Structure formats: C-alpha cells, structure tokens
Amino acid sequence: MSEKEAIQKLRQLKEKYTLHELVTRLDIQQTTLHRWLQTGKISKNMADLLERKIKEAGL
C-alpha cells in the first residue's frame, strides 16, 4: 500500500469509527494516528505497518 492509499484508507476508517475505537482496534497510539490524519503524511514503513494492522483487525 502506498503512502497516499494508506492515508485515504485511514480517513475512510475515521468516518466509520471514532479515533478512540481506531486506537483500540489498530493498537497504534492516538497521537500518531492524529498526526497522520492532520498532516496527510506517513512514511513507507508506517504505511506498511498500518496496512498489516488493518488486516489483523479485519477492518
């Protein structure tokens, strides 16, 4: 998943779930998710991590 796709997927999930629910389901810190959503930037490694966490959570 590219960085752009990861941010788009995260924004789609944010429309369905609250930030707290995402933190719980994805096991990623709230400040990190908030920063990614605010800046629209994510590193390649973190995009891969996010993709893996989304698959594990079944989202």
C-alpha positions, 0 to 999 in steps of 0.5 A, a space after each residue: 500500500 502506498 503512502 497516499 492509499 494508506 492515508 485515504 484508507 485511514 480517513 475512510 476508517 475515521 468516518 466509520 469509527 471514532 479515533 478512540 475505537 481506531 486506537 483500540 482496534 489498530 493498537 497504534 497510539 492516538 497521537 500518531 494516528 492524529 498526526 497522520 490524519 492532520 498532516 496527510 503524511 506517513 512514511 513507507 514503513 508506517 504505511 506498511 505497518 498500518 496496512 498489516 494492522 488493518 488486516 489483523 483487525 479485519 477492518 
